[in-house]
Amino acid sequence: MQNILSSLWSWSTVTNLIDILVVWAVLYRLIMLLRGTKAVQLFRGVLVIAVIRIIAWYAQLHAVAFIIDQVINWSVVAIVIIFQPEIRRGLEHIGRGSIFTHTRDDEREQELRMVNEIDKAVQYMSKRRIGALITIQRNTGLEDYIETGIKMDAEITGALLINTFIPNTPLHDGAVIIRDNRIAVAAAYLPLSESNAIPKSLGTRHRAAVGISEVTDAVTVVVSEETGGVTLTANNNLMIDVSREDYMKFLTAQLVSPEQEKRNSFLDAITSIFHKGAKR
């Protein structure tokens, strides 16, 4: 039995396991980058073409296989052009070291500052019943919805958020989308939820907040202009009229990195594998 276990735990087994983990990590990151963008439909089209090619190969459909091969050969350049925003965003993530590096203290400070500035704006608007819709991007891309808004690319401040949602101003209607700890756009359009579980008393802002939570992992804050109540949505969950203490805890837990630096779980898994191999 010991000989069998030692033969199974060989360098070839370790490299194969690492190979599988790397492919899994890359595919996972790719799927997360594509979610919430138009590239999802295009990616499905690529999968359909691949399935047709496999079927043609098994069924000996030579003409169909030849045509599909030509499409695949000439589609490399097209894919680079079509997926350019997603490729750029992925390279930016790698450049910032968000995949294989530790959580940085300055990133945590920026996240804490973002939550505090949102809190300042929410408190001000809640007391004065100023309607607001603020969506914070997490892992899922929001490019399709950012394209519908008016570009700002501004530092997050409570004053700027308040001025954006002041009634009868050009930017007050729609959503503010925050990406990478900056205000990306204002007056953006979000998808409206068709769920019957949403109370009839809630308006368009709340339906938009639930709608974006149904298709992405974004966190959205809504301030009701009728009651001044604060509502949160995330992962298709609707939390109505939450207190300041509760929404601060939620935003901090969802948007702020843990205080203690932790290595990426992917690297931890590889390290543990090598440690176990060394012990044997």
N, C-alpha and C positions, 0 to 999 in steps of 0.2 A: 504493500500500500504506500509506503514512504517513497519507494522508487517511482511509483506511478505519479504521486503528487509532485515529486521533484521534476519529473519529465514534463508534466503539464505546465509547471511554473518555470518556463524557460524564457530566454531573451526574446524568442520569436513570439511567444504568447504576450509578453509585455508590450512589444512593438505593435502587435495587432490590436491590442486593447487601446493603446494610445491613439492609433490610427482611427479607430471607431469613435473615440471621444472627441478627437479634433473635428472629424466630419460632422458629428452630432452638434458640436458647439457652433460650427460655421453655419450649418443649416438652420439652427435655432435663431441665430442672430439675423440671418437673411430673412426668415419668415417674420420676425418682429419688425424689421425695417420696412418690409413690404406691406404689412397690415395698415389699413387705413389710407392707402394710396391707390391711384389708378393702376399702378403696376400689378396689383393683385389679379385683375382681369387678364392682363397681358401674360402674366406668369401662368395662369390657367391655360391660356391658349398654347403656350409652349409645351405644357404637359400633354395637352390633347394631341399636338403634332407628334410628340415622342411616342405616345400610345399607338397612334396610327402607323408609325414607322415599325414598331414591334409587330403589330398585327400583319402588316404587309410582308414582313420578313418571314413570319411563320406560315402565312398563307401562300407564299411564293408569288406575290403580286409584284412583278418586276417593274412594270410601268409606274405604279403608285410609289414603290420604294424609290425609284429613280427621281421622281418629282419631289418627294419628301426630302431626299438627300440634298437636292439642289436648294430647296428652301432652307434647310439647316445650314448648309455651307455659306449661303449669302445672308443669313440672319444674324451672324455674329456682330457685324457692324451695326445693324439695326437695333439689336438688343442693347449695345453700349449706348447708343443715342437715346433710346426709349427709357432705359433705366438710369440715365445720367444723374437725376437727383438722388436716387437711392444709393448709387455707387459713391457719389460725392459724400453723402451723409455717413456711409459706412467707413470711408477713408478718414473722415473727420473724427469719428469715434475712435478709430485706431490711433490716429495722430494725437488725440488727447489722452490716450492710454486708458480709456474707459473699459477695455475688455480684459487686459492682462496686467493692470497695475493696481496699486492700492488706492483706497479712497483718500483724497487729499484734504488737508485741513481747510484750505481756501475754498474748495468746493462746498464743504459743509457750511462754512460761514456764509457763502452766497445763498445757499438753500435756506438757512435760517433767516437771513435778511429778507429773502423773497417772501417767506411765510409771514414775517412781521409786517412787511409793507402791505401785503394783502389784508392782514388783520386791521391795520390802520384804516384802509379804504373801506373795508366791510363795516367796521364800527361806525364810521362817519355816515355812510350811505344808509345803513340800517336805521339809525336814529332819525334820519330825514326822509326815509322811505323813497330812496332813489334806486330805481331798478338797475340791476347789474348782472352780467353773465361773464364769468371768468373761467377759462379752461386752461389747465396746465398739462402740457404734454409730458408723458413719461416714456415708456419704451416704444409704444406704437407711434409711427409717423402720422402727422396731421397735415401733410402737404396739401391734400385736396381741399381742405377747409381753410388753410392759410392763404391759398390762392384766391379765395373769394373775398378776403378782407383788404383793408387799406394798410399798406406796409408802414411800420413804425420803427422796428429794430431799436428800441429804446430801453434804457435802464429802468428797472422796476422801482417805482416810488408810489407811496400812497396818494400823494397829491396828483400825480399823473393819472392814476386809475380813477380817482374821483372826478377829475376834469373830463375824462373820456366819457363818463356816463351821465354827466349833467344833462338833463332833458333839453330837447330842442337844439342840440348841437350836432354837427355833422357825423360824429363818431358814436353817438350814444346808442344807436339802434344796432343790435347784433352782439357778437361775442368778442371779447379780448382773448387772444390765444397767447399763452406764455410758453416759450421754448428756450431751453438752455439758459434758464434764469434771466431771460430778457423778454420784453413785450415784443412779440413778432408782428402781430397785426391787431387792428381793431375793426369793428363793424363786420366781423366775419359771420358767415352763415353756417349753422350746424344742422345736421339732419334731425327732423322731428320724429319722436317716437310715436308709434301707433298702439302702444300698450294700453289695454283697458284697465290696467291696475293703477294707473295714475289718477289721482282724485280729480274730479271735474272742476274743482275750485282753482286748480293750478293753471297757469297760463302758458303762453308760447315759450317763454324763457325756460320754464321747468321741463317742458316737453323736449326742448332742444338739449337741455342738460342730460336728460335720460337717454335721448337718442345718441349722443356722442359716446355715452358710457356703454351702449349696446354694441358698438362696433370698434371701440378702442379701449385702452386701459387708462385714458386720461382722467384726471380729477377735475371736477367742475364745481364752482361756487356760484350760487344764485342768491341774489338779494331781491326780495319781493317788493315791488313798488306800492302794493296795496296794504301789506301788513308790516313790512320791514323785516320779516322773518328771514333767516339764513338757512338755505338748503344746500346739501352736498350730494353729489352723485359720483359713483365710481363702480366699475365692474357690474353695471346694470343694477346697482343698489341705489335707492332713493332715501335720503335722510332729511326729513322735513323739520323746520323750526328747531335747529340745534342751538345750544347755548354757545357762548364764546369759548368757554373752557373745553367743551366737547369738540368743536370744530378745530380749535388750535391743536388739541391732542391728535385728531385725525390727520390734519394737514402735516403735522410734524412727523407722524409715523409713516405717512405715505410719500412725502417729498424730501425729507431730510435724511441723509446718510447716517448710519449709526456712528456714535461718537468714537467707539473703539474701532480702529482700522482692522479690516478683515480682508484677507486675500480672497481672490476669486475662487469659488468652489471648484471650478474646473482645474485650476492649478493645485488646489489642495488634494483633489482626487489623484492627480498624477504623482504628487509628492508621496502620498500614502502608499501608492503602488510600489514605488521605488524602495520605500522603507521596509515594506513587507518582504520584497524580494531580497533585500540585503540581509534581513534577519534569517531568512531560510538558507 
